[in-house]
């Protein structure tokens, strides 16, 4: 990628790319919203862009409980951690398209994406939601309950690599359909490897923040540990024969890795 390509053009391209992916999946499986107070991630690089806002206004369909949870989350400390709503909608639609029943989310925060994913799963579906503390998770629980999907979400409060090991030890390798990785960047590679073990062939790992605020374009000598971890994993996944991939420029970047 040309180093002079700016982040704004990445985001705009990502809107079109995400639409193309959904069109492809919908073809295989056979209202306009109000001006949206976006998440910080959906604003990334395209803040104030009429074209980005147009795409959101003509594509985003939030369940009322998702809207309430997003609006609440944007008022809490560290609200920048919320996932972009258009990204969550994309991932939920892909989960529907691949017939996902069992999913894992690594990094919950207030549970906006947990709710989006639970709404996409069937009534007997299961989402293992991994986080290391429950203060913010508990803020989202009333919205899960109001939406009628709280029974699908199994929260595990402990290091995510321990939860993944527990699932593997319980004989669940090769049984999960979808994994979303959006937690501590230094552990991304560990989460990726253990998720591959748990994933069925044809299942999807979605890795968030792969553009990392544009830091991946900076000189290596300027990288912090998180940028280095993201960049290493991006290079690794690009060459990994175990998966088929697309890196989308939606929000802060998300890589879709389908297990071969």
Beta strands, then each sheet from edge to edge (+ up, - down):
strand 1: 102-106
strand 2: 126-131
strand 3: 153-157
strand 4: 176-181
strand 5: 199-208
strand 6: 243-248
strand 7: 254-259
sheet 1: 3+ 2+ 1+ 4+ 5+ 7- 6+
end
